[in-house]
């Protein structure tokens, strides 16, 4: 087993943020990124055949090009870390080349597309479709040797190699944030994941989420305040093995003073855990409390 190369691994915080939110394996996204761009955020690939056969022959896309102020060639190009075609990224809210090339947005777009494909297909089939469109799924099922089926096999090989290194406590998982009552509510805010990643990096140790998302019924059962941030996926109670809550709390306060936690809105300390949230009651003001 091996870790992703540093050019890919450096995007781990953004990968983690969107993978937890959209429930896609970090290892899989790293493998796709390695195949697509090698971690180069400025990667581009123009597809003249696609421009001629699809964009230029589509009244809808010709109209969109005019509306967006983009050439048909620009729309028939894949961009950024995950190399989504602009026409595909458009379906996930992308509206400019600048947005498509932004590393955080590029990862969001790629993870969103993978999540959609994985909701329909197996992992190898989703990878074939990511590369060659939905028609490539049938090619894979029939055992055909095509660029898309070879792409699927190559990414699967990388995925298996990266899996052991990325699906450890160095990454958060959706199950950590899921409501403890088993109702299935699990929608952690990406800003929360981003904030927890910065805390974890500063600690240099795994951070454990003891309470993340809560449905309203479970929140009431555990004594949470009405309309708790936990019910909106914007809060987490955390612990760090071997580090006292007071020290975790102090480190978070320092990071906030240094401007390294721009989304932090609430910070509370309890006897066994620290509460962190990213839902400001008063914009620009950090709420603090001590319940030890």
Buried (B, 14 or more C-beta within 10 A) or exposed (E): EEBBEEBBBBBBBBBBBBBBBBBBBBBBBBBBBBBBBEBBBEBBEEBEEBBEEBBBEBEEBBEBBEEBEBEBBBBBBBBBBBBBBBBBBBEBEBBBBEBBBBBBBBBBBBBBBBBBBBEEBBBBBBBBBBBBEEEBBEBBBEEEEBEBBEBBBBBBEBBEBBBEBBBEEBBBBBEBBBBBBEBEBBBBBBBBBBBBBBBBBBBEBBBBBEBBBBBBEBBBEEEBEEEBBBBBBBBBBBBBEEBEBEEBBEBBBEBBEEEBBEBBBBBBBBEEBBBBBBBBEEEEEBBEEEEE
